[in-house]
Amino acid sequence: MNPVIEKMKQHRSIRKYTDKPISEMMLKSLIECGQAAASSSFIQAYSIVQVIDSDSRSTIAKAAGGQSWIKDAAAFLVICADLNRIDHCCRITNATSLEGYTEHFIAATVDAALMAQNLLLAAESEGLGGVFIGGIRNAPDVIADVLKLPELVYPVFGLCLGWPDHDPETKPRMPVEMILHQDQYRSDNIPSNVDEYDSLMANYYASRLKNQRMSNWSIQTCEAIQGKKREHMLGFLQQRGFLKR
Ligand SMILES: Cc1cc2nc3c(=O)[nH]c(=O)nc-3n(C[C@H](O)[C@H](O)[C@H](O)COP(=O)(O)O)c2cc1C
């Protein structure tokens, strides 16, 4: 395995950090790695807000359901999908301004996610660890308010980064055959595939070193997804100029 692939396969979210800081130079270089990701039509439709102020971090940690690692991380970044800048470009070039198209929302969200994943992977290659924080969408209005986000910018997720102070196991992913379809999508093998993966994950949950539990992938993920409907999101996004048509 080449070292990049090896690093990718070692990924696990890190939620405990030492007190060691991340130098400004390193953070800048990691962000440049994030920016090296591909971008839909090269719109680079993202912004990062680094949250340094400890009161702001506490407010965000509380809004995200009390996730203490937001306060403890050496760096905490809010990854935003940003159509505000491109809207400005449209205005100065006398093109019509953006009108809330769903397609543009998807492009900006995908751009932001690709950038953030590149950033995290670069961080991991330097020995740092991190975790994405979708929990900020529990109260996106609080985040937008604290960070003074303008219209056409929304917080997609946060990213905690720091030097790892624990060493959790990697979680076994689904076998490739389960997610790779050839020529046509197949639904007929979903029951048997899920059954097999549930057994694998039940074994993982029962035998991992910490937080052992009797569960499986179906139970865990359905509980998680049903518990995170965040019904306020459509209204929040529309209010910010997204998803109008
Ligand atoms: C978009 C996104 C949002 C996430 N939000 C949170 C979060 O709010 N809090 C948290 O502790 N982990 C969060 N995670 C981490 C996932 O729980 C984690 O990636 C998943 O369980 C797989 O574990 P692993 O990253 O250790 O392989 C998030 C991950 C992604 C991709």
The ligand as a MOL file (V3000), in Angstrom:
LIG
                    3D

  0  0  0     0  0            999 V3000
M  V30 BEGIN CTAB
M  V30 COUNTS 31 33 0 0 0
M  V30 BEGIN ATOM
M  V30 1 C -20.8270 15.4190 8.0680 0
M  V30 2 C -20.4450 14.7080 9.3360 0
M  V30 3 C -20.9400 15.1590 10.5440 0
M  V30 4 C -20.5440 14.5580 11.7390 0
M  V30 5 N -20.9880 15.0690 12.9290 0
M  V30 6 C -20.4900 14.6030 14.0910 0
M  V30 7 C -20.8040 15.2550 15.3100 0
M  V30 8 O -21.5660 16.2160 15.3700 0
M  V30 9 N -20.2190 14.7710 16.4340 0
M  V30 10 C -19.3600 13.7150 16.4360 0
M  V30 11 O -18.8510 13.3690 17.5000 0
M  V30 12 N -19.0620 13.0600 15.2780 0
M  V30 13 C -19.5900 13.4930 14.1070 0
M  V30 14 N -19.2480 12.8960 12.9240 0
M  V30 15 C -18.3240 11.7460 12.9260 0
M  V30 16 C -19.0410 10.4290 12.6170 0
M  V30 17 O -19.7830 10.0440 13.7370 0
M  V30 18 C -17.9760 9.4000 12.2590 0
M  V30 19 O -17.2740 9.8240 11.1120 0
M  V30 20 C -18.5990 8.0180 11.9850 0
M  V30 21 O -19.1770 7.4840 13.1360 0
M  V30 22 C -17.5270 7.0460 11.5060 0
M  V30 23 O -16.5060 6.9440 12.4650 0
M  V30 24 P -15.0000 7.2810 12.1110 0
M  V30 25 O -14.9270 8.6730 11.5460 0
M  V30 26 O -14.2580 7.1510 13.4130 0
M  V30 27 O -14.5630 6.2610 11.1140 0
M  V30 28 C -19.6600 13.4500 11.7170 0
M  V30 29 C -19.1990 12.9730 10.4860 0
M  V30 30 C -19.5750 13.5900 9.3090 0
M  V30 31 C -19.0390 13.0770 8.0040 0
M  V30 END ATOM
M  V30 BEGIN BOND
M  V30 1 1 1 2
M  V30 2 1 2 3
M  V30 3 2 2 30
M  V30 4 2 3 4
M  V30 5 1 4 5
M  V30 6 1 4 28
M  V30 7 2 5 6
M  V30 8 1 6 7
M  V30 9 1 6 13
M  V30 10 2 7 8
M  V30 11 1 7 9
M  V30 12 1 9 10
M  V30 13 2 10 11
M  V30 14 1 10 12
M  V30 15 2 12 13
M  V30 16 1 13 14
M  V30 17 1 14 15
M  V30 18 1 14 28
M  V30 19 1 15 16
M  V30 20 1 16 17
M  V30 21 1 16 18
M  V30 22 1 18 19
M  V30 23 1 18 20
M  V30 24 1 20 21
M  V30 25 1 20 22
M  V30 26 1 22 23
M  V30 27 1 23 24
M  V30 28 2 24 25
M  V30 29 1 24 26
M  V30 30 1 24 27
M  V30 31 2 28 29
M  V30 32 1 29 30
M  V30 33 1 30 31
M  V30 END BOND
M  V30 END CTAB
M  END
